[in-house]
Amino acid sequence: MRKFVVGAGATGLAAGFACGCPVFESDTVPGGMSRSYLLKPGKQRRWDLGPPDPSGYRFDHGGGHWIFGLDAPLKECLSHHGELDAYQRISSVFFSHRGTFVPFPIQNHLHCLEPAVARQCLEEILHPPQRECSTQAEWLEANFGPTLNALFFAPFHERYTAGLWTRLAPQDAYKSPIDRAAVIAGAAGNPRTAGYNTVFHYPRNGLSRMWADLARRVDVRYDHRLVRIDPVDKVLHFADGTVDPFDRLLSTLPLDQTLTLASLQPGSAPDPYTSVLVLNVGGPKGRSCPPDHWVYVPDSRCGLHRVGIYSNVNRSYLPQADRDSGRTASFYVERAFPAGKRLDDAATSQYATEAIRELQDWGFLQESEVQDCHWVEVAYTWTWPNSTWKQEALALLERHDIQAIGRYGRWHFQGIADSLREGILWGTALR
Ligand SMILES: Cc1cc2nc3c(=O)[nH]c(=O)nc-3n(C[C@H](O)[C@H](O)[C@H](O)COP(=O)(O)OP(=O)(O)OC[C@H]3O[C@@H](n4cnc5c(N)ncnc54)[C@H](O)[C@@H]3O)c2cc1C
């Protein structure tokens, strides 16, 4: 049987490791969106595994990728590929117009709001309307009430979903957990932490070193960009003109892309996705840089919705000379766009200038000494109300012996740990 995996990100590496089959990867390095790289002040070049001297900033391509949801067996597996450090999440909602921070999740910290507002939020959360919710917007308002919704959830989701939230099916309940006992405790000043990423891990030497070590045990065929799948004659066509017949295929590419490569389309209209422009930036730290790992911003001027602070997770993200002094800090800034609405180079550079100015105005950053933008085409995958597109698409591919797997293949939210578990599962099944 000729069995292959496509894509050497977290999912494909785990699948290739478990099945021993070749993994075709379009890039020259493993790790996909979660690979890291180094950038030195004053230099354009990106080093995948590290520059010749330790003066660079380390960033992750798709913004800070910190591994949440790691269980003991997976942690044991990964520790063979690099030493892992564990972290307790520090995260806030930042109201930039007022310059105030409320710990995340905001619904469990109502005591941080003005007393009258907190009382109103609590009253609304404890007495939700009894109604069916068919959209994400309705679900958020029904669960968090009009006051907290107007304060945070509505403006944040407008940015985070690039305006889609009023039309999407309710989803992301685990990202915005609602536990009424925790809300009451938080209103009384006894907050409880909650959410999917309260504890996370990061490899001490960066993700790329971990992926490179794992990839040494996997048969990765780099520089192999799949450009067409013939689902009838069962042939893979690559950009360099080579072909490979297959019997079974695991594809970690986004579901819509695998369908297009195979010229297969289900009857239903496709579910939507949003793209993210990631701005990585490092430089002398501002006077009011918070201690957080993630900051959620509902009211930025430039449209960003989340800032991650690499250097608050691990000093190894900084140039070696700055690791003890704390002189510098490094950030990633996320802004979402509707699918296909990619900014051109001039608009990207204009946006980067505005976002950096905003970080400076907030006192997070004094000045930028390195900056770099990455476009993540399929970043967040969503579902229309009552859509059956995903199920139809997966079934259609399966009928042609193509299994779409991973966060983008199966069109569902998950982090690196779940992607690795899914890869191991499907790779084992392919053996
Ligand atoms: C903005 C953002 C922030 C995130 N933050 C976190 C976080 O903090 N923690 C966390 O755990 N998870 C995070 N995630 C999720 C995480 O990125 C995914 O769960 C994980 O990277 C999925 O890995 P994958 O292998 O499925 O996909 P990818 O990493 O996208 O890998 C796909 C691979 O396929 C290759 N490829 C693409 N096209 C072709 C082709 N035609 N032929 C051959 N190869 C091809 C690509 O080069 C790539 O290597 C985040 C995601 C986003 C979008």
The ligand as a Tripos MOL2 file, in Angstrom:
@<TRIPOS>MOLECULE
LIG
   53    58     1     0     0
SMALL
NO_CHARGES

@<TRIPOS>ATOM
      1 C1         -2.9130   32.9820   15.3590 C.3       1 LIG1
      2 C2         -2.8100   31.5950   15.9440 C.ar      1 LIG1
      3 C3         -2.2950   31.4330   17.2230 C.ar      1 LIG1
      4 C4         -2.2060   30.1540   17.7680 C.ar      1 LIG1
      5 N1         -1.6930   30.0200   19.0230 N.ar      1 LIG1
      6 C5         -1.5450   28.7860   19.5500 C.ar      1 LIG1
      7 C6         -0.9680   28.6140   20.8430 C.ar      1 LIG1
      8 O1         -0.5720   29.5660   21.5230 O.2       1 LIG1
      9 N2         -0.8450   27.3460   21.3220 N.ar      1 LIG1
     10 C7         -1.2420   26.2360   20.6110 C.ar      1 LIG1
     11 O2         -1.0980   25.1080   21.1080 O.2       1 LIG1
     12 N3         -1.7940   26.3760   19.3830 N.ar      1 LIG1
     13 C8         -1.9530   27.6130   18.8460 C.ar      1 LIG1
     14 N4         -2.5010   27.7570   17.5890 N.ar      1 LIG1
     15 C9         -2.9420   26.5400   16.8840 C.3       1 LIG1
     16 C10        -1.7940   25.8050   16.2070 C.3       1 LIG1
     17 O3         -1.1910   26.6610   15.2520 O.3       1 LIG1
     18 C11        -2.3330   24.5810   15.4880 C.3       1 LIG1
     19 O4         -3.0720   23.7520   16.3410 O.3       1 LIG1
     20 C12        -1.2060   23.7350   14.8850 C.3       1 LIG1
     21 O5         -0.1660   24.5280   14.3870 O.3       1 LIG1
     22 C13        -1.7790   22.9290   13.7540 C.3       1 LIG1
     23 O6         -0.7420   22.2310   13.1270 O.3       1 LIG1
     24 P1         -0.9960   21.5510   11.7270 P.3       1 LIG1
     25 O7          0.1540   20.6620   11.4750 O.co2     1 LIG1
     26 O8         -2.3480   20.9260   11.6980 O.co2     1 LIG1
     27 O9         -1.0540   22.7490   10.6790 O.3       1 LIG1
     28 P2          0.1470   23.6680   10.1250 P.3       1 LIG1
     29 O10         1.0670   24.0660   11.2000 O.co2     1 LIG1
     30 O11        -0.5370   24.7360    9.3340 O.co2     1 LIG1
     31 O12         0.9570   22.6910    9.1450 O.3       1 LIG1
     32 C14         0.5800   22.4500    7.8050 C.3       1 LIG1
     33 C15         1.8450   22.1430    7.0060 C.3       1 LIG1
     34 O13         1.4730   21.8610    5.6560 O.3       1 LIG1
     35 C16         2.4130   22.4810    4.7890 C.3       1 LIG1
     36 N5          1.7550   22.6960    3.4900 N.ar      1 LIG1
     37 C17         0.8290   23.6350    3.1780 C.ar      1 LIG1
     38 N6          0.4450   23.5070    1.8920 N.ar      1 LIG1
     39 C18         1.1370   22.4550    1.3880 C.ar      1 LIG1
     40 C19         1.1570   21.8180    0.1110 C.ar      1 LIG1
     41 N7          0.3840   22.2380   -0.9010 N.pl3     1 LIG1
     42 N8          1.9890   20.7550   -0.0660 N.ar      1 LIG1
     43 C20         2.7740   20.2950    0.9540 C.ar      1 LIG1
     44 N9          2.7870   20.8690    2.1830 N.ar      1 LIG1
     45 C21         1.9720   21.9290    2.4010 C.ar      1 LIG1
     46 C22         2.7650   23.7820    5.4950 C.3       1 LIG1
     47 O14         4.0020   24.3060    5.0370 O.3       1 LIG1
     48 C23         2.8180   23.3160    6.9550 C.3       1 LIG1
     49 O15         4.1140   22.8840    7.3000 O.3       1 LIG1
     50 C24        -2.6330   29.0220   17.0280 C.ar      1 LIG1
     51 C25        -3.1370   29.2040   15.7370 C.ar      1 LIG1
     52 C26        -3.2380   30.4720   15.2080 C.ar      1 LIG1
     53 C27        -3.8010   30.6460   13.8370 C.3       1 LIG1
@<TRIPOS>BOND
     1     1     2 1
     2     2     3 ar
     3     2    52 ar
     4     3     4 ar
     5     4     5 ar
     6     4    50 ar
     7     5     6 ar
     8     6     7 ar
     9     6    13 1
    10     7     8 2
    11     7     9 ar
    12     9    10 ar
    13    10    11 2
    14    10    12 ar
    15    12    13 ar
    16    13    14 ar
    17    14    15 1
    18    14    50 ar
    19    15    16 1
    20    16    17 1
    21    16    18 1
    22    18    19 1
    23    18    20 1
    24    20    21 1
    25    20    22 1
    26    22    23 1
    27    23    24 1
    28    24    25 2
    29    24    26 1
    30    24    27 1
    31    27    28 1
    32    28    29 2
    33    28    30 1
    34    28    31 1
    35    31    32 1
    36    32    33 1
    37    33    34 1
    38    33    48 1
    39    34    35 1
    40    35    36 1
    41    35    46 1
    42    36    37 ar
    43    36    45 ar
    44    37    38 ar
    45    38    39 ar
    46    39    40 ar
    47    39    45 ar
    48    40    41 1
    49    40    42 ar
    50    42    43 ar
    51    43    44 ar
    52    44    45 ar
    53    46    47 1
    54    46    48 1
    55    48    49 1
    56    50    51 ar
    57    51    52 ar
    58    52    53 1
@<TRIPOS>SUBSTRUCTURE
     1 LIG1         1 GROUP 0 **** ****
